[in-house]
Amino acid sequence: MEYSIYVDIDIGINMQFFSQVKLDVESILRKTGLITLVLFSLILFQSKALINILGGLALLLSIIYIFLYDRNILRAQRYLLFLVLPFLIGLALSIFSSSGVLGPLVFIARFKFMLFVIPFAVFIKSQKELHWLIGALMASGFIAVGYGVLMGQPYGSFSGFHIIGRTADMMIVVSLITFVYLLLSTFNLSIKSILFHSLMTIAFMLFSWALLMSEMRGSWLGMIIAYIALLLVLTRFHRKASLFSVIMIIFAFAFIYIGNIGEIRSKVDRIYQQAESIVDTKSNASNNARLHLWKTGWDFSKNQFLFGTGAKQSKQMFKDFFEAQPNEYQQKYHWATRYPGDYHNSYLQMHIEAGAIFTFSFMISIIFLLFVMFKNIKVVPPEKQKYLIAAVIAPVGFLVAQVFHGELYHYGSAAFYIVLFSGCYTLNRESPNAWLTISKKHEL
């Protein structure tokens, strides 16, 4: 009897020990994943290499964590289905693309950014941790703008650490979320509140100025349409904030102009000409090149309409297609030969490379998530509604810009997915069944 008691005590101690070890491993793994994600967010505007390294590490850690501790994640966070499922569809169908057996590998290389939402969902467990993630994204934007100022990057070439317009598209995201948080955060006379709103005001003006300095017309258009969408949303849900938003926009751009920041006054005529040229389809070479690429790219896509050419495989195939066309066709769309394989349109690029089935499923999923968040803004507490509104408005601006740019499948999309996740995460905490409910009477 005495021996049995000793054995029970010994077993109990061992079980407690192994339980504690398991808890420690889980905690270490989650904290490591969280730190990796914050660092990932902090370097988005700076380094493609670090995006690959940190993003890949976070994804690996999240897969290990899911396998060991969280196998029911899709049941608990259903919004992930609408991001993971399109990726799996594209991955499965990629073997039927012109790339053949290499199709899945090149598909993963091209569209890996869609998977980065998985570690967000795995390792972000509280609103505080979400704030760290978004705060790191804003800090990354600050660093990029500061670098551009220190390097004396001029108007039209202001792009932080990048040569092309990736920074401008990400600036749409950080500028809009900063603006929404500023508008919808409660203000009082405490030091903390004053510091927060002052910092958000400075950040909004700084990001807006950097976007203006980039001279990326597609990003400008995305920002303008997002502002209009924001005004409509605020008019419906927060009418006082809608008036304040107009005042803030006027104040920000008046401050930039009156202060002549970046010698912006001397650029007013050029800004006006560039804005006006967005709809110029006669004399503007850039617009003509895009129109030629879109027309010839669409014609080319018909040869592999459903499954695509395979990611990053269309350049030579497009050249062969174009050279096989009649002389009249080649002369009419001659600008297309200057950018073979790069169609200056994310949606067309995705369609050509990954096929219509994947592109359609991806876009339907994104639209569905934005619709559900918009529909359920009033479901979440008033102090958290800003996360949903920002997660609807910022993606709208970013997605509009992708009609002219190629960041939806590239590095710039990481900022888009962070903000999209922030809204999905917030709604999921308040109403986890929202994703599979269209109305109170009809459920999927």
N, C-alpha and C positions, 0 to 999 in steps of 0.2 A: 504493500500500500504506500509506504514511504517512498519507495523507488518510483512508483507511478506518478507521485506528486512532483518529484524532481524532474521526471521526463516531461511532464506537462509544462512545468515552468520553463524548462530548457527550450521546448518547442515554441512556447509563447514568445520567449526572448528572441529566438531566431526569426520568427515570423515578423516580429516588430522591427528587427534589424533590416530584413530584406525589404519590408514595406517602406522604411525610411530611406534606404538606398534608392529604391525605385522613384520615390518622391523627389529626392535630390537630383537624380538624372533627368527627370522630367522638367524640373525647375531650371536646371542648367541649360537644357536644350532649348526651352522656350525663351529664356533670357538671351541666349546667344542668337537665336533667330530674331528677336526683337531688336537687339543692338545692330545686327546686320542690316535689317530693314531701315533703321534710322540712318545708318551710314549710307545705304543705297539711295535714300531720298535726298541726303545731303550733297551727293555728288552728281545729281541728274543733269545739271547745267554745265558740268565740267568735263567729265571723262567717259567716253564710250567703253574704254577698257575696264574701268572700275564698275561700270554698270553691268557688264557681262560677268565679271568675277563675283561681285556682291550679289547680283540677282541670281546667278547660278547657285551660289552657296546657300542663299535663303531658300531657294526652291528645293534643293537637296535636303536641307534641314527640315523643311515642312513635310516632305514626303516621308522621311524617317519618323517624324513626330506623329503623322497621321497613322502610319503603320503600327506604331507602338501604343499610342494613347488616344487617338481621336478618329476611329474608323467610321464613325457616324456623322462626320462633318457635313456631308451633303444633305443629310436629313435635318441637321440643326441650322445650316446656313444655305437655304435653298436657292438663293440668288446665284450661287456659284454654278448651279446647273446651266444657267443661261450664258455663262462665259466659258465653261469647260466643254459643254456639249458641242458648240460650233467648232471648237478646236479639234475635238475628237473626230467630228465628221470630216473636216478638211484633211486631217491626218490619215484617216482610213481611205479617203478617195484619192489622195495624192499618188498612190501607187498606179492609178489609172491615167495619170498625167503623162505628158511627153517625156518626163524624167524617168518613168518606169520604176524600177526597184529602188532607185535613189530618191524617189519622190518624197517619202516620209522624212528622210534626213534633211533635205533642203527645205521642206515645209517647216520643220521644227526650227531650223536656223533663221528662217524669215519671220515666223509668227510666234516666237518664244515669249514675246512681251505679254501675250494674252495669258500666259501661265503665271505671271508674277502676282496675279490677284490671289492665287492659292496661299502663298506665305503670308500675305496681308491677313487673310481670313483666319489662318492658323494661329498667328502670333500676336495679333492685336486683340486684346481681351478687355480693354476698358477705354472710356472716353479720354482719359489722361494719356494713354499710349497712342491713341489716334491723334491727339494734339501734338505729341512728339513727332509723329510721322509728317503731319502737315507743316508743322513749324520748321522741320528740317528742309522740306521742299521750298518753303519761302526763303529760308536762309541761303539755300543754294542759288535761288534767283538773285538775292542781294549780292552774293559773291560774284556772280556772272556780270551783273551790271557794274559793280565796282571795278572789276577787271577791265571791262570795256572802257570805262572812264579813265582809268590809270594808263591804259595803252593808247589813249587818244583816238579811239575808233571813230571815224567821222560818220555823219549822216549818210544813210544808204549802205554803210558797211558796219553798222553797229550790231554785233552779234555775240558779244561775250567771248566764249572760248571756241565757237564754231564759225565756219566760213559761210555755210548756207543758213537757211531760215529756221533751223530747228529751235533756236532760242526764242524767236518771235512766236512760234506756235505754242511753246510752253509758257511764254509770258502771258498769252491769252488766259491760260488756266490759272496761274498764280495771281494775276491782276484781278480776275473776276471773283475768285474765292476770297481774296483780301477785301474786295469791295463789299461782297455780300456779308461777310462776318462783321465788317465795320458798321454796315447799315442796321443789322439785326441783333447786335450785341447790346445788352442793357448798359446804359451809361449812368453813372452816379459820380459824386464828388470825391470818391476815395482815390488815393494815390494809384492803386492798382488799375482802376478803371481808366483814369486819365492817361496813365502810361500806355495801356493797351490801345486805347483809341488813337492816341497820338502816333504810336508806332504803326498802326494799321493805315492811318491817313498818309504818313510818309511813304509806306510801302506801296500803297495804291498809286500815288503820284509817280513814284520812282519806276514801277513796273509799266505804267501807262506811257511814261516818257520813253523808256527803253523800246517799247513796242512801236511807238511813233518813229523813233530814230532808226529802226531797222529798215524802214521803207519797203516792208513786205506787204504788198497790196492785198493778198489773200488773207493775211492775218488781220489787217485793218478791217476788211469786210466781215470776217468772222466775229471780231470784237463789236462792231457796230450792230450786227444782227443779234448778238448775245445781249447787248444793252437794251435793245428793243424788247427782246423776250423777257429780260429781267423786269423791265418797267411794267409789262403786262402781268407778269406773275405777282409782283408787289402790289399792283393795283387791285388784284383779286384777293390777296391774302394779308397784305400789310400796306394799307393806303397811305399812312403817314410816312412810312419808309420810302414809298414811291416818289413822293415830293422831295424828300431829303436826298434821294439818289440823283435827281435832276440837278439839285443845288450842288451836290458834291462833284458831279461831272463837270459842270460849268466852272466851279471853283478850281478844280485840278488843272484843267486846260488853260484857264485864265492865268493861274499861277505860273505854269510852264511858259506861257507866252510873255507875260509881263516881266518875269524874271529872266527871260531870254536864255533859258537853260539849254545848253548845247547849241547856242546861237540859232535857236529855232526860228527867230523872226526872219532871218535871211532865207529860210527854207520854206516859208509859207507858200510862195508861188509854186514851188516844186511839189510840195505836198498836195496842193490843189490840182495840179496837172496829173500827178500820179493817181489821185483818187478819181479824177474824171476819166482817166485812161482805163479804168477797170472794165468799162463797157465799150471801149474802142476796139472794134473788130476790123477796122479798115487800115489804119496807119501804124498801129502798135505792133512791133515785131514779136514781142513776148506773147501777146494775146493770140496773134496769128499762129505762132509755133504751137501753143497749147491747143488751139482748135484743130490744127493739122494732126497733132498727136492723138487727140481724142477721136477724130474721124477715122484715121488709119488704124489706130489701136482697136477700135470697135470692129472694124472690118476684119482685122487680123484675128481677133478673138473668136470669130465664128468658126475658125478651123479647129479649135479645141474648146468649144463653148462650155461644156459641162465640167471638165476636169482640169483645164488649163495647161499651160506649158511646163509647169513645175516652177517653184520659186527660183528667182534669179536666172532663169534659163531662156528668157524671151528675146534677148538682144540679137543673137545671131539668127534666130528663127524669124524675127521681125524683118531683119535685113533681107533675108531670102524671100520673104513674102513681098516686100516692097519692090525688090528688083524684078519680080515676076509680073508686076502690074504693067498695064499699057503706059506708054510714054505720057499720054495726056494725064493720067492719074498721078504719075510721079511728078510732073511739072506743077500740077494743081496743088499738091500737098508736099511741096519740096522741103518745107521747114521741118517735117517729121524726121528727116535723115540726120538732123543735128543732135537729136537726143534719142537714138534707138534704144529701146528697152526701158526708158524712163518716161512714163506717160504724164507726169505732172498732175496726177489725179489718183488719190489713194484707192478709190473705189474701182476705177478702171484697172489700175495696176493689180489689185487683189483678184479681180475677175479674170484678167488675162493669165496670171500666174497660178491661181488656185481654183479657178473655175466658178461657174455661176452658182452651183449648189452651196459651196462653202460661203461665198460672198453674201448670198441671200440669207442664209441661216445666221451668219454673223450680224448683219445689219438688223434683221428682225429681232434678234436677242437684245442688242443694244437699245433699240427703240422701245422694246417692251420694258426693259429695266427703267429707262427714263420716264416712260408713261406711268409705271407703277409708283415710282417715287413722287412724281407730280400729283398723282391721284390721291396719295396718302400723306400729303404735307400736313394736313390738319390732324392726322392721327397721332403724330408725335407731339410732345410738350412744346410750348412756344419757344423755350430757350434752346431747343434742339432743331427747330425748323430750318435754321440757317444752313445746316449741313445738307439737308435734302435739296433746298433751293440752289445752293452752290453746286451740288452734284448734278443738277439738271441744267443749269445755265452755263457753267464752264464747259461741259462736254458739247453743248450746242455750238458755242463759239469755235471750239476746236474742230468739231466735225464739219462745220461750214468751210473752215480754212482748208480742209483736206480735199475739197473739190479742186484746189489748185496746187496742193502740196502732197508730199509722200510720207508724212510722219505717222499715219495711223498704223502702219505696220513696221515702224522704225523706232529709234530710241526716244523720240519725242513723245511717243504714246505712253511711256511710263508715267508721266505726269497726269495724263488723261485717266489712266487706270487707278491711280491713287485717289483722285477726287471722286471718280465713279464709285470706288470701294467705300469711301467715307460716307456717302449717302446710303449705300446698300447696308453697310454695317449698322448705321444709326437706325434705319427703319427696321432692320431685322431684330434689333434688341427690343424695340417697342411693339412690333407686330410681325412676328415670324411667319405668320400664315399669309401675309399680304401678297407674296410672290405667286401664289397659286390661286388667287382669288381675283376675278374681274369685277364682280359686284356682290352685293349681299345675297342676291337671288341666284346667281350663277357661279358655280365653282368649276374649275378645271378637274 
